[in-house]
Amino acid sequence: MTSNKQGSKLLQGAFILSAAAIFSKLIGTLQKIPLQNLGGDAAFGIYNTVYPLYTILVTVAMLGLPAAISRFVAEASAAQDEQKGRRVLLLSACITAVSGLVLGVLVYTGAPLIAVWVGSSHIIPALRSSAWGLAVVPLMAALRGYFQGLHNMMPTAVSQVVEQSVRVAVMISLLLYLSAAGADAAGIAAGALLGPAGGGLAGLAVMLLYWRSHRHRSGQRDLLLQAPLLKSREGLAAARPEQGVPARQLLAYGLPVMLGALAVPLIGLVDVFTVPRLLAGSGSSGTAAMAQFGIYNRGLPLVQIVTMLATSLSVVFIPALAEAKYQRDEALIRSRITLSLRWFWLLGLAASVGLAVLAEPVNTALYGDAAGSSTMTWLAFTAAGGTVSIISAALLQGLGAVRAPALTLLAAAALKAALNLLLVPQQGITGAAIAGVAAHLFAAALNVLLLYRQGYLRLRFADALLKPAALLAGLGLAAAAVSLGAGRAADAAGFGGGRTAALAQSLLGVLAGCAVFAVGAVALRLLSESELRQLPGFGPRLADKLKKLRLFP
């Protein structure tokens, strides 16, 4: 009975955390649209140059310790040793706080040097603004790790939502103020990058409130607030290896986690250090290069929504495959891997084709003009490779191959850098988009090849290419025809060419594409009811809903 209750609590916690992660990531992704609308392409370009750097530095500052805290606190909780869990938190919080402060100071003082590496002095104010977030976020993440180790996901979920909401509110407030004050692109981007610090402070405040409530319920003193105790011999003894978990043991677990996490944003970081410099080397001024880089990044929020959903759904497959492997059910492993890869490949392609076909009206609706629509068309296809790369990495992790996905992403980042150097001087931002498509497909192909070589993957040519090609052709034609018809109707009514008409074209095109996709998938037998029910977690529930709609024969 106890194990069943614990399993139910874990599933409930995973659902809460996944829902909060999807919501907060959606807010964080969509906030880039008002940034471009209010700040312009140059400010947008500066922001998208600095924010990937900030993401990398935050990951480094955390040293992978939130995951380590979660593990060791869970072990201490299982042993009913709450004091040990608190000592783990105290030691880790001190390390992450110091790490964040040191990195924040280094970024603030070293901003001019980093700007030289990137190739643009316009990013210096934004770099210095981002440094404030580094001083706050790592400590907040340590507290989240503690509660996750206790299988209490609600504090993390609430703090994620509050953090992202406040971050966006701070960013938009400063955007409105700075735009009205006539600030330049560098100043506007710097204001936007104060958002992570504001959101981090709000998230930290939420975590401290949860910590205070937890301490009150347990009837023990708050070790985090006992700074004088740390200066005494008793306080130092509380963090000694024989009474808790030594720092080297925490770091030994956390650092590999950090290195694995660093592999994910590497492809985006390659663009930061190559595209602006290559654009400037091709004759563009510093401001013009940043404006071009901003136009290049217009399509990324939409692609990130697709890959974000894939990331959120991929966590379902890791425990499901691990369980099947433990039970040595080879047939179930092959079935789940083949089905999940086939469907994520199809969904990624559908999103890519839809965005590529509707690139111009979507671009106009979201950003006010059609600049860079051809680049957005190419960038749309990173959704296909990125989606398969994410789900195949999760499948490999579920089978126990933890390092392989990180190594494939490193190889893909190297390919992206080489192709940027080759294509950007010739084709500008469109060359960078083509390089991105190739890099993501390369990472996906390497992961799929690893699954194939392990004997767990069997794909038929018709299911992998022929039937999807027919379905996607229908989807693309339907979306394009409906969008074009809506555009001509808007022109005839006298309000064509504006953002409202472009929004109508985009929404109607998406609806038409989705309808053709749903009907075509069933008609071409790309999805059967029994196959859908094999997907872990959401599969049976989705099958029940589709059956009620009579979409299955």
N, C-alpha and C positions, 0 to 999 in steps of 0.2 A: 504493500500500500504506500509506503514512504517513497519508494522509487517511482511509482506512478505519479504521486503528487509532485515530486521533483521534476519528472519529465514534463508534466503539464505546465509547471512554472517556467521551465526553460522554453517551451514552445510559445507560451504566452509572452514571455520576455522577448523572444526573437521577433515575434509579430510586432510588438510595440516598437522595438528598436528599428525594424525595417520600415515601418510606416513613418516614423519620425525622420529617418534618414532620407526617404523618398521626398517627403514634404520639404525638409530643410534644403536638400540638394536642388529641388525644383525652384525654390525661392532664390537660392544662390546663383542658379543658372540664368533664370529669367531677369535678374536684376541688371544684367549686362545690357539689356535693350534700352531701358531709360538712360543708362550711362551714355550710350552712343547718341541717343536722341537729344539729350541735354548738353553733353560735352563736346560732341562732334567726333569725327573719325580720328583726329590726332590724339585727343585725350583718351579715346577708346584704345588706340594703339599703344599708348604709354602704359595704360592700365594692364592690358594683356601682355605687355612685356614684363612688368614687375610682379604681377600676381603669381605666375608660375614659379618665379624665384622665391617669393614668400612661402608658397606651398612647400617647396623643397626644404627651405630653412626651418619651417615649423616642424616638419617631419624629422629633420636632424636634431632639433632642440629637444624633441620628446624622447629621442634615443631608443624608441621602441618600448619604453618603460610602462605605458598604460597596459599593453598586453602582458608584460611581465607581472605587473601588480595584480592584474586580474587572475593570472594563474596561481601565484603564491598566496593571494588572499583566499582564493577558492580552496586551496589545500589547507590553509589554516582554519577556515570555516568548517571544513569536513572533520578536522581534528578537534573542533570546538575550542580552538585557541585564538580568541578574539584579540588578545593583546599582541600576538605575533602579527596578525593581519594589520593592526594599527601601526606597528613598528615598521612594517614593509611600506605602508603609505607614507609615514613620516620621512623615512630615508629617501624614498623615490621622489616625494614632493620637493625635498630640499635639492636633490640632484637636478630635477627638471626646471625648478625655479632659477637655479644658478645658471644652468645651460641656456635657458631662454634669455636671461638678462645679458649674459656674455655675448650671445649671438646678436641680440638687439643692439648692443653698444658697437659691436664690430660692423654691423650693417650701416648704422647711422654715421659712424666716423669714416667707414670705408666706401660710402656711396659713390664718391667721385672715381675711385679705382674700379668699382664694379661697372660704372657707366662707361669707362674706357674699354673694358672687356666686351660689353654689349655693343659699343660703337655709337652711343648717343648720350649726350650730356643732358638731354631733356628728362631723363628718368631719375635724376638725382633727388628732387623733392619727393617724388613718389616713393623711392626707396627709403628715405628717411621717415616718411609717414608709416610705411609698413613695419618699421623696426619696433614701433610701440606694441603692435600685436604680438610680436615674438616674446615680449616680456610678460604676457598674460596667458596666452592660450596653452602653453605646455603644462602649467600648474593646473588649469581647468581639466585637461586631459588626464592628468594623474588621478584626480578625484573621481572622474568617470570610471577609470579602470578599477578603482577600489569597489564601487558599488556594483559594477559588472561581475567582479569576483564573488560578490554576495548573491549573484543571480537576481539583483534588483535593477532592472533596466529602465525603470521610470525616471530616475534622476537624469540619466544620460539623454533619454528621449526629450524630456521637457527642456533641458538646457540646450540641446541642439536646435530646437524650434525657436526658443527665446534668442539664442545667439544669432541665428540667421535673420530673424525678424528685426532685431535691433541693428544688426549690421547694415541691412538694406535701408532701414529708416534713417540711420546716421548718414549713410552715403547719399541718399536722395536729398536729405535736408541740406547737406553741404554742397551738393551739386546745384541746387536751386539758389542758394546764397551766393556761391562763387560765380555762377553764370550771370546772375543779376549784377554782381559787383564788377563784371568785366575781366575776370581772371583769365589768364592764358591757358593753353592746353595742359602745360606742365602743372600749373596750380590746381586746375580742376581734377586732374588725375591724382594729385597728392591728397586732395580732400576726399576723393573716393576711397583711397587706400587707408584712411583713418577708420573706415567702416569695420574692418576686422578687429581693431583694438576696442572699439565701442561694443561690438558684439561679444568679444572675448570677455570684457568686464562684466557684461550682463550675464553671460553663461557661467562665469566664475561665481557671481553673486548667487545664482540659483543653486549651484553645487554646494556652496558654503551654507546656504539655508537648509539643504537636505542633510548636510553633514551635522549641523547643529541639532536638527530634529533627531537624527540617528544617535548622536551622542547622548541626547537627553533621554531617549528611550532606553538606551543601554545602561544609563546611570553612571557613566564613566566620564572622566575629564577629557577634553579635546587636546590630543597630543599635538595637533598642528599649531595650536595657538600658544604652546608653552615654549616660547623663544628663550626665556630665562633658563628653563630646564636644560636646554641644549648646551648652555654654557657651563653647566655643572658637570661633575664627574658622573652623577647618576644619569643625566640626560644623554651623555656620550655613551654610557654603558648600554642604554636602551637600544642603541643601533649597532651594538657589537655583534659579530657573526654568531657567537655562541647563544645569543638570546633572540636573534631574528634571522633574517636572510641577509648575507653580506652583499655589499654593493657589487662586487665582482660577479656574484651569481645572478643578480638582477640584470647586469649589463650583458653577461654571457647569453642570457635568454633574449634580452631586448634588442641588442645590436643586429642580429640576423633578421629580426622582424623589420627593423628600420631599413636595412639594406634592401629587403624585398619590396617594401613600400616605396622606396626611392625609384625603383625600376618603372613603376606605372606612369609617372608624369615626365619621364625622360624624353619621350618623343616631342612633347610640347616644349620642353626646355631647349631642345635642339633648335627649334624655330626662334626662340628668344635670342640665342647667341649667334645665329646665322642670318636670318632673314633681314632684320633692320640694317645690319652691316652690309650685306650684299646689295640691298636696295640703294643704300647711300653710295656704295662703290660704283653703282651703275649710273650715277649722275644726279640722283635725287638729293634735295637738301634734307637736313635732319628732320624738320617738321613734316616735309612731304613724305619721307620714308616712314615716319610714324603714322601718318594718315593712311598710307598704303597698307601698313601692317594692321591698322584698325579695320580697314575694309576686308582684308584677308580673314580677320577673326569674326566677321559678321555671321558666318554660317555655323561657327562652333557651338553656340548655345543650343541650337536645334539638334545638332549631332550629339551633343552631350546629354540631352534628354533621353535619346534612344539608348546610348551606352550606359547611362545612369540606371535606366530600368533593367537593362541586362545585368548590371552589377548587383542590383537589389535582388533580382530573381536568382542569380547564380549561387547565392549563399544556401539556397535550398538543396542544391545538388551535392555539396561537399559532404554533409552528414549522411545523405541518402546513399551515396556511392560508398562511403566508408563502411556503412552498415552492410551493404551488399557484399563488399569485399571481405568483411569479417565473417560473414556467413558462407563465403566461397561460392556464391551463386553467380557463376560466370554468365549464364544466359541473361539474368536480370541486369548485370553490369553492361553487357553489350547492347541490350535493348534500350536502356536508359541513355547511354552515351550516344547511340546512333540517332535516337528520336530527338533528343535535346539539341544535338548539333544540327540536324536537318532543319528543325524549326527555328532555331536562332539564326541560322544562315538565311532562311527564307524571310524572317521578319526584318533582319538587317538589310537585306536586299530590297524589300518592299519600302522600307523607310528611305533608303538611298534613292530609289527610282522616283518615289513621290516627291522628295525634296528637290531632286535634280530637274524634274519636269516643271515644278512650280517655283523654281528658284527666283525668277524675276518678280512675280506678284508677291511672293513671301518677302523678298528683300525690300520692295517698295512699301509693303504694309508695315513692316517692323521698323525700318530705318529711314523711310521718307524718300528714298530714291533707289535707282536700280544699279548704282555703282558696284562693280565686282560681281554681278550676277553670274557671269561665266565661271569665275573662280568658285562661287558657291555651288555651282553645278558639279564641279569636280570634287569639292570638299564633301559634298553629300555622300559620296561613295566610301568615305572613311567609316561611315556607320556600319556598312556590311562587314568589313574586315575587323573593325573594333569590337563589334558584337560577338563575332565568332571567336576572336582572341580572348575576350573576357570569359565566355562560357567554357571554352576549351581549357583555359587556365584553371577554372574552378573544378572541372572534371579531373584534370591531372592532380590537383591538390587532394581531391577526394580519394584518389587512388594511391596517395602517399608520395607523389613526385612534387615536392614543395619547391625545389630550386629551379626546375626546368622552366616554368613560366617566366621567372625573373630573367633567366639567361636569354630566352627568346626575345623578350622586350629589349634587352641590351643590344642584341643583334639587330633588331628592327630600328632602334635609335641610331645605330651606326650607319645603317642603310639610308635612313632619313637625312643624316648629315651629309653623306656623300652625294645623294641626289639633289639636295638643296644647293650644294656648291656647283653642281652641274647645270641645274635647270633654272634657278632663280635669276642669274645674270642674263639668261636668254629670254625667259618668259615671265619674269617678275613674280607676283604673288600667285599666279596660276601655276607656275612651276613648283612653288612650295606646296600647293594643294595636291598636285599630281604626285609629288614625293610622299605626301602624307598617305594617300591612297595605297601606294606601293608598300610603304612601311607597315601599315596595319594589316594588309593582306599577307605580307611576308610573315609577320608574327603569328597570324592565324594559321597559315600553312604549316609552319614549324610545329605548332602545338598539335594540329590535326595529324601530322605525320608521326609524332611521338605516340599518339593514341593508336594509330594504325599499326605501328611497329610492335606495340604491346599486345596486339591481337584482339583489342576490344572494339574495333570499329569496322563496320561493313556497310558501305554505301553503294547503292546502285546508281548507275549513270543517269537513268531516267529520273529518279527521285532527286538526285543532286543537281542536275543541270537542265534536262529537257523540259520536264514539267514546270519547274520554277520559271524557266525562260518564257514559256507560254503564258503562265499566270501573270508575270511581271509586265509582259507586253500588253496584255489586256488592261492591267492596272494603269500603266503609263498612258495608254491611249485614252482611257476613260477620264483620267484626271486632266489631261491636256485638253480634251474636247470640251469638257464641262467648264474648265477655267477660261478657255478661249471664248466660248459662248457667253459666259457671264461678262467677260470684258467687252464684247461687242454690244451686249444689251445695255451695259452701263454707258458706253459711248453714245448709243442711240438715245438714251434717256438724258444725256447732257451732263453726266457727272463722272465720265470716264477719266482715267489717268491719275486720279488722286489715291490717297491711302485707303479711303473707305471702299472704293471700287476694288483695289488690289486685295484688301482683306476679304471681301466677298468672293473674289476669284479664288483665293487661297482656300478658304473654308469649304466652298462648294467642290473644288477640286479634290480636297482631302476626303470629303464624304463619298464622292464618286469612287475614288481609288479604294477606300476601305470596303465599300459595298462589293466591288468587283473582286477584291481579294478574298472576302469571306465566302462568297458564292463559288468562286473559282477553285478555292482550296478544297472544298467538299466535292465539287464536280470532277476535279482531276484526281480524286482519291489521295490527295497529299496528306490528309488527316482522317483517321478513323476514330470512332468513339473509343474503341479498346486501346488504341495507341495513346490518346489523350489522357485516359485514366491511368496510364503508367507513369506519367510525369509526377514526381513527388510534390507533395504540398498542395498546390493549386489545381493540379490536373483533374481530379475527380469532380471538384466543385464547378470548374469551367465546363466540363463535359455535361454535367446535369443541366446547366443553363442553356448550352447549345442544343441539347436534346429537347428542352421545352420549346425552343424556337423552331424545332423541326428542321434543323440544318443538316442532320445526319440522315442518310437514306434508311 
